[in-house]
Amino acid sequence: INVARIKGDMDEDSERRIEYFHMLLGLVAGIASGLIGASGGLVGLVIGYSGFFLTRIIFKLSQDDLSMNKWVSKGAMPFLMFWLPTWIFVYNL
């Protein structure tokens, strides 16, 4: 019995893949933001927020599987932890 699929809960493997996906997005957004310059923050925010919708499409998740609250912990935080340091590093090169 797959208990993890009851009531929209994800298994640990799916959560881990979502976190890795957002870390990769954060790295790409950080490089893009750093190359654009001071207004790169807007680009990073757009890439980060689009990651919410991309995650639902790529991993075939419903609204119950990935709500906004779950996305903040599983997607937005790993994204921010990679985006901001990468942006600062690339911007200061």
Protein Blocks (a to p, Z undefined) as FASTA:
>chain_A
ZZklgghiacfklmmmmmmmmmmmmmmmmmmmmmnommlmmmmmmmmmmmmmmmmmmnop
afklmcfklmmmmmmmmmmmmmmmmmmmmmmZZ
